[in-house]
Amino acid sequence: MRFYLMTDLEGVAGVSQWEDRDDTGPWNALRRQRLSRLLAGEVNAAVDGLIAAGFDDVIVNDGHGSGSTIDYEMADPRAVYYHGLERPFWLPFLDETCDATGAVGAHSRASTPGGNLSHTMSEAIRRWSFNGIEVGETGLQALIAGYYGVPFVFAAGDEWLCREMAQLVPGCVTVAVKQGTSMFSALTLAPERARELIREGAERAAEAIDRVEPLTLESPVVFRDERNEPTWDEENPGEATRVINAHVREIEGEDLMDVLMKVYPRYEPGYKPEQWRPGIRA
């Protein structure tokens, strides 16, 4: 069985502040190394649980920021890892060949009261919804998986993210490793305990495949994009189908992928990478 594991950083136990990529000082360098190790520890715990549950093919997407946040010297060799910039799509290799998907280090969506480091793609976004269903980044992952008929069955991160996904995808397994109390504070588990719970939750996630329905949308799909600052121009709407006001635009499409190609025109429509796996050649 194949599992697609998305990763982020803001929902990891022990993380409560933004990663600062501009500070080149020695203290920040050490801090960023620690963040990479904390993330790697939770990813390894999830991989271990998934392998124990019977998944023999685990794809890990290094999804935070520059796409190279996991400490690869710590990486579990039983998984393969997607990383780097200039991606052909946000979630390459997540398609109908996967049996299930989930996320580690996940954070709550933008505008979540008390959500630690809550946001949706960027701090500029106030709210995203598809056909009236409000989603954050992890919810969008579930929708993309659902487009291919793949169920979202596992989420580890902030308590507010876990509540969000339990409501969006009933029956999925959630593991809260911290509880946000503000944008920049949280009550967090020790890393060792967080990893124990993630390992246990990932193993239980296999049981959720039969009870969780893929998250899908009816056609047409209407995407609503609300921004904190005035952004959109009615006279120059760009990809928008409708500009409601300077803060809100809508994009309509035949299905989810049609909409996402309009939101992110740099992506190549219909692109799917070859399902190759690294290994020794004869």
C-alpha atoms as an extended CHARMM CRD file, in Angstrom:
* protein
*
       282  EXT
         1         1  MET       CA              0.0000000000        0.0000000000        0.0000000000  PROA      1               0.0000000000
         2         2  ARG       CA              1.1040000000        3.5530000000       -0.7110000000  PROA      2               0.0000000000
         3         3  PHE       CA              0.7490000000        6.4810000000        1.7080000000  PROA      3               0.0000000000
         4         4  TYR       CA              1.3730000000       10.1390000000        0.8410000000  PROA      4               0.0000000000
         5         5  LEU       CA              2.5870000000       12.1130000000        3.8640000000  PROA      5               0.0000000000
         6         6  MET       CA              2.5960000000       15.9020000000        3.6400000000  PROA      6               0.0000000000
         7         7  THR       CA              4.7590000000       17.7800000000        6.1530000000  PROA      7               0.0000000000
         8         8  ASP       CA              4.8770000000       21.3050000000        7.4960000000  PROA      8               0.0000000000
         9         9  LEU       CA              6.7620000000       22.9560000000       10.3340000000  PROA      9               0.0000000000
        10        10  GLU       CA              4.3750000000       25.2230000000       12.2290000000  PROA      10              0.0000000000
        11        11  GLY       CA              2.4220000000       22.3510000000       13.7810000000  PROA      11              0.0000000000
        12        12  VAL       CA              5.4490000000       20.4950000000       15.1800000000  PROA      12              0.0000000000
        13        13  ALA       CA              5.7710000000       20.1430000000       18.9710000000  PROA      13              0.0000000000
        14        14  GLY       CA              8.2620000000       22.7110000000       20.2450000000  PROA      14              0.0000000000
        15        15  VAL       CA              7.6470000000       25.2040000000       17.4310000000  PROA      15              0.0000000000
        16        16  SER       CA              5.7960000000       28.4020000000       18.3280000000  PROA      16              0.0000000000
        17        17  GLN       CA              7.4850000000       31.1370000000       16.2530000000  PROA      17              0.0000000000
        18        18  TRP       CA              7.9480000000       31.6680000000       12.5230000000  PROA      18              0.0000000000
        19        19  GLU       CA             11.0930000000       30.3250000000       10.9380000000  PROA      19              0.0000000000
        20        20  ASP       CA             13.3800000000       33.3000000000       10.1910000000  PROA      20              0.0000000000
        21        21  ARG       CA             15.1650000000       32.6520000000        6.8990000000  PROA      21              0.0000000000
        22        22  ASP       CA             16.6900000000       36.1410000000        6.6900000000  PROA      22              0.0000000000
        23        23  ASP       CA             18.6590000000       36.0700000000        9.9440000000  PROA      23              0.0000000000
        24        24  THR       CA             22.0930000000       34.5940000000        9.1560000000  PROA      24              0.0000000000
        25        25  GLY       CA             23.4100000000       34.9030000000       12.7050000000  PROA      25              0.0000000000
        26        26  PRO       CA             24.8140000000       31.8530000000       14.5470000000  PROA      26              0.0000000000
        27        27  TRP       CA             21.9680000000       31.6190000000       17.0870000000  PROA      27              0.0000000000
        28        28  ASN       CA             19.3180000000       31.5220000000       14.3660000000  PROA      28              0.0000000000
        29        29  ALA       CA             21.3370000000       28.9720000000       12.3990000000  PROA      29              0.0000000000
        30        30  LEU       CA             21.3650000000       26.6850000000       15.4370000000  PROA      30              0.0000000000
        31        31  ARG       CA             17.6380000000       27.3010000000       15.9890000000  PROA      31              0.0000000000
        32        32  ARG       CA             16.7900000000       26.3590000000       12.4100000000  PROA      32              0.0000000000
        33        33  GLN       CA             18.8680000000       23.1850000000       12.7200000000  PROA      33              0.0000000000
        34        34  ARG       CA             16.8670000000       22.2950000000       15.8270000000  PROA      34              0.0000000000
        35        35  LEU       CA             13.5900000000       22.9110000000       13.9840000000  PROA      35              0.0000000000
        36        36  SER       CA             14.7350000000       20.5630000000       11.2140000000  PROA      36              0.0000000000
        37        37  ARG       CA             15.5450000000       17.8690000000       13.7670000000  PROA      37              0.0000000000
        38        38  LEU       CA             12.1950000000       18.3020000000       15.5240000000  PROA      38              0.0000000000
        39        39  LEU       CA             10.3630000000       17.9190000000       12.2200000000  PROA      39              0.0000000000
        40        40  ALA       CA             12.4580000000       14.8990000000       11.2160000000  PROA      40              0.0000000000
        41        41  GLY       CA             11.6470000000       13.2240000000       14.5250000000  PROA      41              0.0000000000
        42        42  GLU       CA              7.8990000000       13.5430000000       13.9660000000  PROA      42              0.0000000000
        43        43  VAL       CA              8.1560000000       12.4630000000       10.3260000000  PROA      43              0.0000000000
        44        44  ASN       CA             10.1480000000        9.3810000000       11.3450000000  PROA      44              0.0000000000
        45        45  ALA       CA              7.5460000000        8.5270000000       13.9670000000  PROA      45              0.0000000000
        46        46  ALA       CA              4.7890000000        8.7160000000       11.3640000000  PROA      46              0.0000000000
        47        47  VAL       CA              6.7530000000        6.6360000000        8.8590000000  PROA      47              0.0000000000
        48        48  ASP       CA              7.4210000000        4.0100000000       11.5310000000  PROA      48              0.0000000000
        49        49  GLY       CA              3.7260000000        3.8000000000       12.3750000000  PROA      49              0.0000000000
        50        50  LEU       CA              2.6840000000        3.6310000000        8.7240000000  PROA      50              0.0000000000
        51        51  ILE       CA              5.1630000000        0.8420000000        7.9740000000  PROA      51              0.0000000000
        52        52  ALA       CA              3.9230000000       -1.0670000000       11.0380000000  PROA      52              0.0000000000
        53        53  ALA       CA              0.3560000000       -0.6710000000        9.7090000000  PROA      53              0.0000000000
        54        54  GLY       CA              1.2550000000       -2.3510000000        6.4290000000  PROA      54              0.0000000000
        55        55  PHE       CA              2.1330000000        0.5460000000        4.1210000000  PROA      55              0.0000000000
        56        56  ASP       CA              5.1640000000       -0.5860000000        2.1320000000  PROA      56              0.0000000000
        57        57  ASP       CA              5.5290000000        2.5960000000        0.0700000000  PROA      57              0.0000000000
        58        58  VAL       CA              5.5800000000        5.9390000000        1.9180000000  PROA      58              0.0000000000
        59        59  ILE       CA              6.1080000000        9.1940000000        0.0130000000  PROA      59              0.0000000000
        60        60  VAL       CA              7.0550000000       12.1390000000        2.2440000000  PROA      60              0.0000000000
        61        61  ASN       CA              6.5750000000       15.6540000000        0.8830000000  PROA      61              0.0000000000
        62        62  ASP       CA              8.9480000000       18.1540000000        2.5510000000  PROA      62              0.0000000000
        63        63  GLY       CA              6.3000000000       20.8340000000        2.2960000000  PROA      63              0.0000000000
        64        64  HSD       CA              7.4760000000       23.7210000000        4.4470000000  PROA      64              0.0000000000
        65        65  GLY       CA              8.9020000000       26.9140000000        2.9650000000  PROA      65              0.0000000000
        66        66  SER       CA             11.8290000000       26.1870000000        0.6840000000  PROA      66              0.0000000000
        67        67  GLY       CA             10.9550000000       22.4960000000        0.6170000000  PROA      67              0.0000000000
        68        68  SER       CA             14.1580000000       21.4120000000        2.3530000000  PROA      68              0.0000000000
        69        69  THR       CA             13.2960000000       21.5740000000        6.0520000000  PROA      69              0.0000000000
        70        70  ILE       CA             13.5960000000       17.9220000000        7.1320000000  PROA      70              0.0000000000
        71        71  ASP       CA             17.0080000000       16.9470000000        8.5270000000  PROA      71              0.0000000000
        72        72  TYR       CA             17.7870000000       14.2740000000        5.9340000000  PROA      72              0.0000000000
        73        73  GLU       CA             20.6480000000       12.8010000000        7.9340000000  PROA      73              0.0000000000
        74        74  MET       CA             17.9320000000       11.6390000000       10.3530000000  PROA      74              0.0000000000
        75        75  ALA       CA             15.4490000000       10.4960000000        7.6870000000  PROA      75              0.0000000000
        76        76  ASP       CA             13.9340000000        7.0160000000        7.9170000000  PROA      76              0.0000000000
        77        77  PRO       CA             15.3660000000        5.0730000000        4.9440000000  PROA      77              0.0000000000
        78        78  ARG       CA             12.1270000000        3.1310000000        4.4280000000  PROA      78              0.0000000000
        79        79  ALA       CA             10.4200000000        6.2000000000        2.9250000000  PROA      79              0.0000000000
        80        80  VAL       CA             11.1750000000        8.3380000000       -0.1290000000  PROA      80              0.0000000000
        81        81  TYR       CA             11.2190000000       12.1410000000        0.0900000000  PROA      81              0.0000000000
        82        82  TYR       CA             10.0820000000       14.8940000000       -2.2590000000  PROA      82              0.0000000000
        83        83  HSD       CA             11.8400000000       18.2190000000       -1.7030000000  PROA      83              0.0000000000
        84        84  GLY       CA             13.0150000000       21.4140000000       -3.3710000000  PROA      84              0.0000000000
        85        85  LEU       CA             11.6520000000       24.4480000000       -5.2020000000  PROA      85              0.0000000000
        86        86  GLU       CA             10.1470000000       25.1380000000       -8.6510000000  PROA      86              0.0000000000
        87        87  ARG       CA              7.6950000000       22.2940000000       -8.2640000000  PROA      87              0.0000000000
        88        88  PRO       CA              5.4350000000       21.2840000000      -11.1570000000  PROA      88              0.0000000000
        89        89  PHE       CA              2.5710000000       21.1330000000       -8.6680000000  PROA      89              0.0000000000
        90        90  TRP       CA              2.1090000000       21.6860000000       -4.9250000000  PROA      90              0.0000000000
        91        91  LEU       CA              1.6560000000       17.9550000000       -4.1640000000  PROA      91              0.0000000000
        92        92  PRO       CA              3.4680000000       15.9300000000       -6.8390000000  PROA      92              0.0000000000
        93        93  PHE       CA              2.8970000000       12.1440000000       -6.7490000000  PROA      93              0.0000000000
        94        94  LEU       CA             -0.4130000000       12.4920000000       -4.8620000000  PROA      94              0.0000000000
        95        95  ASP       CA             -2.8120000000       10.7860000000       -7.2540000000  PROA      95              0.0000000000
        96        96  GLU       CA             -4.9600000000        7.6840000000       -7.6890000000  PROA      96              0.0000000000
        97        97  THR       CA             -1.9280000000        5.4180000000       -7.1340000000  PROA      97              0.0000000000
        98        98  CYS       CA             -2.0330000000        6.3380000000       -3.4170000000  PROA      98              0.0000000000
        99        99  ASP       CA             -4.2000000000        4.4220000000       -0.9640000000  PROA      99              0.0000000000
       100       100  ALA       CA             -4.3690000000        7.2150000000        1.6180000000  PROA      100             0.0000000000
       101       101  THR       CA             -2.8660000000       10.5430000000        2.6260000000  PROA      101             0.0000000000
       102       102  GLY       CA             -2.1800000000       12.5430000000        5.7890000000  PROA      102             0.0000000000
       103       103  ALA       CA             -0.0590000000       15.2830000000        7.3170000000  PROA      103             0.0000000000
       104       104  VAL       CA              2.4880000000       15.8770000000       10.0870000000  PROA      104             0.0000000000
       105       105  GLY       CA              3.4330000000       19.2610000000       11.5390000000  PROA      105             0.0000000000
       106       106  ALA       CA              0.1620000000       20.7510000000       10.3350000000  PROA      106             0.0000000000
       107       107  HSD       CA             -1.2370000000       24.0910000000       11.5160000000  PROA      107             0.0000000000
       108       108  SER       CA             -4.7360000000       25.5350000000       11.6230000000  PROA      108             0.0000000000
       109       109  ARG       CA             -6.1910000000       27.6320000000        8.8250000000  PROA      109             0.0000000000
       110       110  ALA       CA             -6.0350000000       31.4210000000        8.6570000000  PROA      110             0.0000000000
       111       111  SER       CA             -8.1640000000       33.4180000000       11.1080000000  PROA      111             0.0000000000
       112       112  THR       CA             -8.3690000000       30.5820000000       13.6570000000  PROA      112             0.0000000000
       113       113  PRO       CA             -8.7350000000       32.1160000000       17.1610000000  PROA      113             0.0000000000
       114       114  GLY       CA             -5.8880000000       30.8050000000       19.3280000000  PROA      114             0.0000000000
       115       115  GLY       CA             -4.2980000000       28.8890000000       16.4680000000  PROA      115             0.0000000000
       116       116  ASN       CA             -0.5150000000       28.8730000000       16.8780000000  PROA      116             0.0000000000
       117       117  LEU       CA              1.0460000000       30.2000000000       13.6570000000  PROA      117             0.0000000000
       118       118  SER       CA             -2.3170000000       29.8080000000       11.9220000000  PROA      118             0.0000000000
       119       119  HSD       CA             -2.3190000000       30.7860000000        8.2500000000  PROA      119             0.0000000000
       120       120  THR       CA             -3.3550000000       29.5970000000        4.8050000000  PROA      120             0.0000000000
       121       121  MET       CA             -0.4480000000       29.6500000000        2.3690000000  PROA      121             0.0000000000
       122       122  SER       CA              0.6060000000       33.1560000000        3.4610000000  PROA      122             0.0000000000
       123       123  GLU       CA             -0.1810000000       35.7890000000        6.0640000000  PROA      123             0.0000000000
       124       124  ALA       CA             -1.8850000000       37.8300000000        3.3300000000  PROA      124             0.0000000000
       125       125  ILE       CA             -4.8490000000       35.4360000000        3.1560000000  PROA      125             0.0000000000
       126       126  ARG       CA             -7.8110000000       35.8670000000        5.5300000000  PROA      126             0.0000000000
       127       127  ARG       CA             -9.9730000000       32.9880000000        4.3120000000  PROA      127             0.0000000000
       128       128  TRP       CA            -10.1630000000       30.4070000000        1.5080000000  PROA      128             0.0000000000
       129       129  SER       CA            -13.2330000000       28.3700000000        0.5950000000  PROA      129             0.0000000000
       130       130  PHE       CA            -14.3020000000       25.9930000000       -2.1890000000  PROA      130             0.0000000000
       131       131  ASN       CA            -18.0370000000       25.7490000000       -2.8090000000  PROA      131             0.0000000000
       132       132  GLY       CA            -18.5470000000       27.3550000000        0.5740000000  PROA      132             0.0000000000
       133       133  ILE       CA            -16.3000000000       24.8590000000        2.4060000000  PROA      133             0.0000000000
       134       134  GLU       CA            -13.6410000000       26.7920000000        4.3230000000  PROA      134             0.0000000000
       135       135  VAL       CA            -10.2350000000       25.1140000000        4.2210000000  PROA      135             0.0000000000
       136       136  GLY       CA             -6.6480000000       25.7180000000        5.2180000000  PROA      136             0.0000000000
       137       137  GLU       CA             -3.6100000000       24.0750000000        3.6830000000  PROA      137             0.0000000000
       138       138  THR       CA             -4.3660000000       20.6370000000        5.1390000000  PROA      138             0.0000000000
       139       139  GLY       CA             -7.9800000000       20.8760000000        4.0360000000  PROA      139             0.0000000000
       140       140  LEU       CA             -6.8250000000       21.7080000000        0.5250000000  PROA      140             0.0000000000
       141       141  GLN       CA             -4.6050000000       18.6150000000        0.6260000000  PROA      141             0.0000000000
       142       142  ALA       CA             -7.6760000000       16.5550000000        1.5160000000  PROA      142             0.0000000000
       143       143  LEU       CA             -9.5820000000       18.0840000000       -1.4080000000  PROA      143             0.0000000000
       144       144  ILE       CA             -6.7690000000       17.3670000000       -3.8820000000  PROA      144             0.0000000000
       145       145  ALA       CA             -6.5710000000       13.8010000000       -2.6010000000  PROA      145             0.0000000000
       146       146  GLY       CA            -10.3440000000       13.5010000000       -2.9030000000  PROA      146             0.0000000000
       147       147  TYR       CA            -10.1600000000       14.6290000000       -6.5230000000  PROA      147             0.0000000000
       148       148  TYR       CA             -8.2020000000       11.4190000000       -7.1540000000  PROA      148             0.0000000000
       149       149  GLY       CA            -10.4580000000        9.3080000000       -4.9390000000  PROA      149             0.0000000000
       150       150  VAL       CA             -7.9100000000        9.1280000000       -2.1080000000  PROA      150             0.0000000000
       151       151  PRO       CA             -9.0740000000        9.4710000000        1.5230000000  PROA      151             0.0000000000
       152       152  PHE       CA             -7.4090000000       11.8000000000        4.0260000000  PROA      152             0.0000000000
       153       153  VAL       CA             -6.9520000000        9.6640000000        7.1650000000  PROA      153             0.0000000000
       154       154  PHE       CA             -4.3090000000       11.1930000000        9.4410000000  PROA      154             0.0000000000
       155       155  ALA       CA             -3.3260000000       14.6150000000       10.8050000000  PROA      155             0.0000000000
       156       156  ALA       CA             -0.8190000000       15.5740000000       13.5080000000  PROA      156             0.0000000000
       157       157  GLY       CA             -0.2840000000       19.1310000000       14.6860000000  PROA      157             0.0000000000
       158       158  ASP       CA             -1.9950000000       21.8730000000       16.6430000000  PROA      158             0.0000000000
       159       159  GLU       CA             -5.1870000000       20.9780000000       18.5340000000  PROA      159             0.0000000000
       160       160  TRP       CA             -7.0910000000       23.5520000000       16.4680000000  PROA      160             0.0000000000
       161       161  LEU       CA             -5.9240000000       21.8900000000       13.2540000000  PROA      161             0.0000000000
       162       162  CYS       CA             -7.0440000000       18.5140000000       14.5930000000  PROA      162             0.0000000000
       163       163  ARG       CA            -10.5270000000       19.8740000000       15.3390000000  PROA      163             0.0000000000
       164       164  GLU       CA            -10.6340000000       21.4670000000       11.9060000000  PROA      164             0.0000000000
       165       165  MET       CA             -9.7950000000       18.2170000000       10.1000000000  PROA      165             0.0000000000
       166       166  ALA       CA            -12.0540000000       16.0460000000       12.2710000000  PROA      166             0.0000000000
       167       167  GLN       CA            -14.9760000000       18.2520000000       11.2330000000  PROA      167             0.0000000000
       168       168  LEU       CA            -13.9370000000       18.4190000000        7.5820000000  PROA      168             0.0000000000
       169       169  VAL       CA            -13.1240000000       14.7060000000        7.2040000000  PROA      169             0.0000000000
       170       170  PRO       CA            -15.1610000000       12.7100000000        9.7490000000  PROA      170             0.0000000000
       171       171  GLY       CA            -13.4000000000        9.5410000000       10.8580000000  PROA      171             0.0000000000
       172       172  CYS       CA             -9.8360000000       10.6230000000       10.1890000000  PROA      172             0.0000000000
       173       173  VAL       CA             -7.2690000000        9.9970000000       12.9440000000  PROA      173             0.0000000000
       174       174  THR       CA             -5.9180000000       13.1640000000       14.5630000000  PROA      174             0.0000000000
       175       175  VAL       CA             -3.0120000000       13.6190000000       16.9780000000  PROA      175             0.0000000000
       176       176  ALA       CA             -2.6640000000       16.9290000000       18.8160000000  PROA      176             0.0000000000
       177       177  VAL       CA              0.9480000000       17.5250000000       19.8900000000  PROA      177             0.0000000000
       178       178  LYS       CA              0.3100000000       21.0680000000       21.1190000000  PROA      178             0.0000000000
       179       179  GLN       CA             -2.5210000000       23.4980000000       21.8240000000  PROA      179             0.0000000000
       180       180  GLY       CA             -2.1800000000       26.9880000000       20.4640000000  PROA      180             0.0000000000
       181       181  THR       CA             -3.1070000000       29.8010000000       22.8350000000  PROA      181             0.0000000000
       182       182  SER       CA             -2.2530000000       32.6880000000       20.5010000000  PROA      182             0.0000000000
       183       183  MET       CA             -0.5310000000       33.2500000000       17.1890000000  PROA      183             0.0000000000
       184       184  PHE       CA              2.8650000000       32.9770000000       18.8880000000  PROA      184             0.0000000000
       185       185  SER       CA              2.3210000000       30.7240000000       21.9100000000  PROA      185             0.0000000000
       186       186  ALA       CA              1.2980000000       27.1360000000       22.6240000000  PROA      186             0.0000000000
       187       187  LEU       CA              1.1560000000       24.4620000000       25.3060000000  PROA      187             0.0000000000
       188       188  THR       CA              3.2590000000       21.6780000000       23.8070000000  PROA      188             0.0000000000
       189       189  LEU       CA              4.1910000000       18.0860000000       24.4810000000  PROA      189             0.0000000000
       190       190  ALA       CA              7.8160000000       17.0730000000       24.8630000000  PROA      190             0.0000000000
       191       191  PRO       CA              9.1890000000       15.7990000000       21.5120000000  PROA      191             0.0000000000
       192       192  GLU       CA              9.5440000000       12.2150000000       22.7650000000  PROA      192             0.0000000000
       193       193  ARG       CA              5.8990000000       12.0660000000       23.8480000000  PROA      193             0.0000000000
       194       194  ALA       CA              4.7050000000       13.7530000000       20.6550000000  PROA      194             0.0000000000
       195       195  ARG       CA              6.5230000000       11.1430000000       18.5890000000  PROA      195             0.0000000000
       196       196  GLU       CA              5.0170000000        8.2850000000       20.5800000000  PROA      196             0.0000000000
       197       197  LEU       CA              1.5080000000        9.5770000000       19.9050000000  PROA      197             0.0000000000
       198       198  ILE       CA              2.2330000000       10.2390000000       16.2230000000  PROA      198             0.0000000000
       199       199  ARG       CA              3.5870000000        6.7170000000       15.7880000000  PROA      199             0.0000000000
       200       200  GLU       CA              0.4880000000        5.2410000000       17.4160000000  PROA      200             0.0000000000
       201       201  GLY       CA             -1.8530000000        7.4850000000       15.4200000000  PROA      201             0.0000000000
       202       202  ALA       CA             -0.1780000000        6.7280000000       12.0970000000  PROA      202             0.0000000000
       203       203  GLU       CA             -0.5170000000        3.0190000000       12.7390000000  PROA      203             0.0000000000
       204       204  ARG       CA             -4.2270000000        3.4400000000       13.5190000000  PROA      204             0.0000000000
       205       205  ALA       CA             -4.7130000000        5.5070000000       10.3590000000  PROA      205             0.0000000000
       206       206  ALA       CA             -4.7070000000        2.3780000000        8.2180000000  PROA      206             0.0000000000
       207       207  GLU       CA             -7.9600000000        1.3630000000        9.8990000000  PROA      207             0.0000000000
       208       208  ALA       CA             -9.5600000000        4.6410000000        8.8050000000  PROA      208             0.0000000000
       209       209  ILE       CA             -9.2220000000        3.9530000000        5.0770000000  PROA      209             0.0000000000
       210       210  ASP       CA            -12.4330000000        1.9180000000        4.9640000000  PROA      210             0.0000000000
       211       211  ARG       CA            -14.4910000000        4.4030000000        6.9930000000  PROA      211             0.0000000000
       212       212  VAL       CA            -13.3020000000        7.7540000000        5.5760000000  PROA      212             0.0000000000
       213       213  GLU       CA            -14.8550000000        9.0130000000        2.3530000000  PROA      213             0.0000000000
       214       214  PRO       CA            -12.6260000000       11.0060000000       -0.0160000000  PROA      214             0.0000000000
       215       215  LEU       CA            -13.4150000000       14.7170000000        0.2460000000  PROA      215             0.0000000000
       216       216  THR       CA            -14.9330000000       15.7890000000       -3.0700000000  PROA      216             0.0000000000
       217       217  LEU       CA            -16.6640000000       18.7860000000       -4.6100000000  PROA      217             0.0000000000
       218       218  GLU       CA            -19.6310000000       19.1050000000       -6.9380000000  PROA      218             0.0000000000
       219       219  SER       CA            -19.1590000000       20.7940000000      -10.3170000000  PROA      219             0.0000000000
       220       220  PRO       CA            -18.8200000000       23.6860000000      -10.9260000000  PROA      220             0.0000000000
       221       221  VAL       CA            -16.2860000000       24.6060000000       -8.2510000000  PROA      221             0.0000000000
       222       222  VAL       CA            -16.2790000000       28.1780000000       -6.9490000000  PROA      222             0.0000000000
       223       223  PHE       CA            -13.1500000000       29.2900000000       -5.1130000000  PROA      223             0.0000000000
       224       224  ARG       CA            -13.4660000000       32.3240000000       -2.8210000000  PROA      224             0.0000000000
       225       225  ASP       CA            -10.2280000000       34.1260000000       -1.9450000000  PROA      225             0.0000000000
       226       226  GLU       CA            -10.3940000000       36.7190000000        0.8490000000  PROA      226             0.0000000000
       227       227  ARG       CA             -7.3770000000       38.8960000000        1.6660000000  PROA      227             0.0000000000
       228       228  ASN       CA             -6.5150000000       40.9450000000        4.7410000000  PROA      228             0.0000000000
       229       229  GLU       CA             -5.4130000000       43.9680000000        2.7200000000  PROA      229             0.0000000000
       230       230  PRO       CA             -7.0420000000       45.5530000000       -0.3650000000  PROA      230             0.0000000000
       231       231  THR       CA             -5.6710000000       43.4530000000       -3.2320000000  PROA      231             0.0000000000
       232       232  TRP       CA             -8.0660000000       42.9850000000       -6.1330000000  PROA      232             0.0000000000
       233       233  ASP       CA             -9.0410000000       45.4580000000       -8.8760000000  PROA      233             0.0000000000
       234       234  GLU       CA            -12.4760000000       45.1260000000      -10.5000000000  PROA      234             0.0000000000
       235       235  GLU       CA            -11.1680000000       46.7160000000      -13.6900000000  PROA      235             0.0000000000
       236       236  ASN       CA             -8.1730000000       44.3570000000      -13.8500000000  PROA      236             0.0000000000
       237       237  PRO       CA             -9.4070000000       41.0710000000      -12.3120000000  PROA      237             0.0000000000
       238       238  GLY       CA             -6.5930000000       38.8220000000      -13.5710000000  PROA      238             0.0000000000
       239       239  GLU       CA             -7.5880000000       35.1560000000      -13.1830000000  PROA      239             0.0000000000
       240       240  ALA       CA            -10.6990000000       36.0740000000      -11.2000000000  PROA      240             0.0000000000
       241       241  THR       CA            -14.1470000000       35.2200000000      -12.4960000000  PROA      241             0.0000000000
       242       242  ARG       CA            -15.5840000000       37.8890000000      -10.2120000000  PROA      242             0.0000000000
       243       243  VAL       CA            -14.0190000000       40.5990000000       -8.0610000000  PROA      243             0.0000000000
       244       244  ILE       CA            -16.4710000000       41.1470000000       -5.2110000000  PROA      244             0.0000000000
       245       245  ASN       CA            -14.5040000000       43.9970000000       -3.6800000000  PROA      245             0.0000000000
       246       246  ALA       CA            -10.8790000000       44.9350000000       -3.0780000000  PROA      246             0.0000000000
       247       247  HSD       CA            -10.5650000000       42.1700000000       -0.4710000000  PROA      247             0.0000000000
       248       248  VAL       CA            -12.5010000000       39.3260000000       -2.1300000000  PROA      248             0.0000000000
       249       249  ARG       CA            -12.3940000000       37.5640000000       -5.4750000000  PROA      249             0.0000000000
       250       250  GLU       CA            -13.9520000000       34.3630000000       -6.8340000000  PROA      250             0.0000000000
       251       251  ILE       CA            -12.6510000000       31.9370000000       -9.4350000000  PROA      251             0.0000000000
       252       252  GLU       CA            -14.9700000000       29.3770000000      -11.0080000000  PROA      252             0.0000000000
       253       253  GLY       CA            -13.9720000000       26.2220000000      -12.7970000000  PROA      253             0.0000000000
       254       254  GLU       CA            -15.2770000000       22.8730000000      -13.9870000000  PROA      254             0.0000000000
       255       255  ASP       CA            -13.5380000000       21.0240000000      -11.1550000000  PROA      255             0.0000000000
       256       256  LEU       CA            -10.9310000000       21.5050000000       -8.4280000000  PROA      256             0.0000000000
       257       257  MET       CA             -7.9370000000       21.1330000000      -10.7240000000  PROA      257             0.0000000000
       258       258  ASP       CA             -9.3690000000       23.5530000000      -13.2530000000  PROA      258             0.0000000000
       259       259  VAL       CA             -9.6670000000       26.1290000000      -10.4630000000  PROA      259             0.0000000000
       260       260  LEU       CA             -6.1670000000       25.4790000000       -9.0820000000  PROA      260             0.0000000000
       261       261  MET       CA             -4.6370000000       25.9200000000      -12.5290000000  PROA      261             0.0000000000
       262       262  LYS       CA             -6.2450000000       29.3600000000      -12.6300000000  PROA      262             0.0000000000
       263       263  VAL       CA             -5.0900000000       30.2190000000       -9.1070000000  PROA      263             0.0000000000
       264       264  TYR       CA             -1.5510000000       29.0380000000       -9.9310000000  PROA      264             0.0000000000
       265       265  PRO       CA             -1.1030000000       29.5560000000      -13.6900000000  PROA      265             0.0000000000
       266       266  ARG       CA              2.5770000000       28.5560000000      -13.4920000000  PROA      266             0.0000000000
       267       267  TYR       CA              1.5110000000       24.9360000000      -12.9690000000  PROA      267             0.0000000000
       268       268  GLU       CA              1.2620000000       22.8030000000      -16.0960000000  PROA      268             0.0000000000
       269       269  PRO       CA             -2.3290000000       21.5490000000      -16.5830000000  PROA      269             0.0000000000
       270       270  GLY       CA             -2.5730000000       17.7830000000      -16.4450000000  PROA      270             0.0000000000
       271       271  TYR       CA              1.0530000000       17.3110000000      -15.4180000000  PROA      271             0.0000000000
       272       272  LYS       CA              1.7220000000       14.0680000000      -13.5470000000  PROA      272             0.0000000000
       273       273  PRO       CA              5.2760000000       12.9490000000      -12.7530000000  PROA      273             0.0000000000
       274       274  GLU       CA              6.3470000000        9.4420000000      -13.6780000000  PROA      274             0.0000000000
       275       275  GLN       CA              5.9150000000        7.1020000000      -10.7130000000  PROA      275             0.0000000000
       276       276  TRP       CA              9.6180000000        6.2970000000      -10.4600000000  PROA      276             0.0000000000
       277       277  ARG       CA             11.3910000000        5.1390000000       -7.3130000000  PROA      277             0.0000000000
       278       278  PRO       CA             15.1050000000        5.6110000000       -6.5820000000  PROA      278             0.0000000000
       279       279  GLY       CA             17.0870000000        2.3860000000       -6.4260000000  PROA      279             0.0000000000
       280       280  ILE       CA             20.1130000000        0.4660000000       -7.6400000000  PROA      280             0.0000000000
       281       281  ARG       CA             20.2240000000       -0.1870000000      -11.3660000000  PROA      281             0.0000000000
       282       282  ALA       CA             21.5980000000       -3.4260000000      -12.7500000000  PROA      282             0.0000000000
